[in-house]
Amino acid sequence: MANTSRGRAQDRARVAGGQDHEVRYEAEKEGVSKSKVKETVKKVGNSRKKVEASLEK
């Protein structure tokens, strides 16, 4: 796990549904709306693999 410039651990295996930049990144990457990403995070959890797998269906 990488550290940020503030020395905090950064977890790239998770999607923070409350962070607009993370939601926007996933939406652009998967070609869906931001609301669809937020809905998916609520449904399947914040695991990036699960979110991406669900959005690909």
Secondary structure, DSSP 4 states (H G I P E B T S, - for coil): -EE-TTS-EE-TTB--TT-HHHHHHHHHHHTS-HHHHHHHHHHH-SBHHHHHHHHH-
